[in-house]
Amino acid sequence: MRVKSILLAASLLASATLAGCTTTGGSTSPLSAYSQVNDGGFIIPALKANEIKPEFRRQIVAYPTDEKPGTIIIDTEAKFLYYIMPDGKAMRYGIGVGRDGFRWSGNATIGRKAKWPYWVPPQRMLVRQPELKEFAGGMGPGVKNPLGARALYLYKDGKDSMFRLHGTPEWWTIGTNVSSGCIRLINQDIIDLYNRAEIGAKVIVK
């Protein structure tokens, strides 16, 4: 009788374990990497497993390269950003990139970093989108701010290129051509990248 009870308990435990491991097929369980975050008084909502394609979730991958650890490599075609780590590894993030006519490539460096940055739309954007004129003087930080929770400012030849690596409240745009040239990440991901990347780090955009 005791043996039967033990076998039954083991069977139930195995079933529960298998059910808990399922993260595909419409699961709505929160992903630990994308749980709710209280950051600087702002609440970043949690994302669920079925809201982020598996390939665009933050993950460590094999990425052999001659670039030194700390370098950031951006693959605009595949919609991935790689933060180079030692031993042929990289932290990979899903990104949103520039629309047709706004994509660019080349090298830059991180000139500065900001938490919960202000957003000031460039003059050219105001011309294209006059409905944004109410923000001509800047938009304060917050969960609706287009720059999200963090911004890494890209510099070329010591000058602000006006391109950023930044967060976005529009997590559903990750994996698409959507921006005016900036690289956007899920807010939880830009916080992770902000904590890793150093000012002066090399950024390669392909």
N, C-alpha and C positions, 0 to 999 in steps of 0.2 A: 504493500500500500504506500509506504514511504517513497519507494522507488518511482511509482507511478506519479506521485505528487511532484517529485523533483523533476521528472521528465516534462510534466505539464507546465511547471513554472519556467523551465528552460525554453520550452516552445513559445510560451507567451512573451518571454523576454526577447527572444530572437525576432518575433513578429514585430514587437514594439520598436526594436532597434532598426529593422529594415524600414519601417514606416517613417521613423525619424530621419533617416538618411536621404529621403527623397527630396530633391530640390528642383526637380523638373516636372513637366506635365501639369503646370498650372498651380504649383504650390504657392500659397500666400504667406508662408512663414517668413518673418523678417530675416535678412542676412545679417550676421553679426558685424560684418564690415560696414554695413549700411544701416545700423540702428540709429534711433533718434539721438541727436547730439544737442546738448545745451552748451553753447559756446559764446562767451562774452555777453550773455544775457539774451542771445537769440536762439530760438529753437529750430534746428534743422530736422525736418520730419524723417522718419524711417522710410526706407524703401523695401519692398518685398521681392522675393525671389523671381516672381513672374514679371517684374517690372524692369529688369535689367537682363539683356541677353548674356548668356554665360561668357562669351568671348570678350565682352566689354566690362566684366567685373574685375576689380583690382586683384592681381595675382602675380606671384613670382614665376618667371619663365626662364628657360635657357636662352641666352643671347650673347654668343661670342662676338667680341669686338675688340679693336685695338684702342678704342677710346677709354680713358681712365674712369674709374668709379666716380660718381658724382655728375657725370655728363648726362644731359638729357637729349634723347634722340626722338624726333617726332616723324612718324610715317603717316603723312596726310592721306595717302591713298587707302591704306588699311584701317585708318582711324585709330591708331595706337600711339601712345606716348610711353617711352621706355626711360626709366631712371636706372642708369647703369650701376650695378653692384659688383663686388669682387667675385672671382671664381666663375666668370662666364655667365653670371645671372643678371637679371634685371627685374625691377618691379614694373609691371605693365598696367597701364590705365586705358580705358576707352575714352575717346575724345570726340568732340564735334569740331569741324574745321570750316574754313572759308567757303562761301558759295562760289559758283563760277564767276570769274572775273576778280575775285578777292583772295584767291589762294596765292601763296608765295613760298619761296624756299630760300635757304641760305643759312648762314651762321649768325649767332647773336650770343649775348651773355645776359645773365640775370643782373640787372642794374640795381634793383631794389625790390623789396617784398612788403606787402601790406596785409594786415588783418582787417576784415570787414571794410573794404575800401569804398571811397566815394566814387561815383561814376559820373564822368563828364563826357557827353557825346561829342565826338569830333565835329568840326564845322562842316566837313563834307557829308557826314551822316545827317546833320540837321537840314542840309539842302535836299538830300534824298528823301528824308522823312520829316517833313515840317511839323508833324504831330508831336515830335519830341522836343519842340522848342520850350515847353514848360520846364524841361530839365537842362536848359542851356547853362544855367548856373551851377549845375551839379545835382546829383541825387544822393541822399544820405544813405548810410549803410543799413542793411536789413535783408531779410530773406527774399524780398522781391527785387533787390538790386541786381542788375544784369551781370555784375562782376562777382556776385556770390560772396562766399565766406572769406576768400583769400584771392590775392592777385600777385603774380610774379611779373615784373615789368622787364621787357626785353629791350636791351640796348645794343646799338651797333656803332662802332667807332666812338664810343663814349657818350652817345646821344640817345635819347629815348626814341625808339623806333615807332612808338604808338601801338605796338602789338603787345598783347598780354597772354599769359597762361592764367586762366581764372576759373572760378567756380561758376555754377549756373543753377538757378532754381528750376530750369527746364530740363530735368534729367532725361526726359524722353527724346531729346534731340541728340543725345550721344550716339555716335555712329553715323551721323549725317553731315552733309555740307550745308551749313546753316549760318555761319557768322560772317562778319565783315573782315575776316582775316585773323582774328584772335583765335586761340585754342581754348576751348571750354571743357571743363571736367565736372563730374558730379561733385557736389559740395563736400561730401565726406572724402572724396579722393583728392581734391585740391588741398584740403587740410593735411592729409597724409603727405602729399608731395611737398607742401610748404615746410613741413617739419624735417624733411630730408634734404631738400635742395639748399645750397648756400649761395649767397651773393657772390657774383663773379663766375659762377658755373657756366660752362659752355653749353649752348643749346644749338642743336643741328636740326633744321627743318628740311625734310626731303619731299 
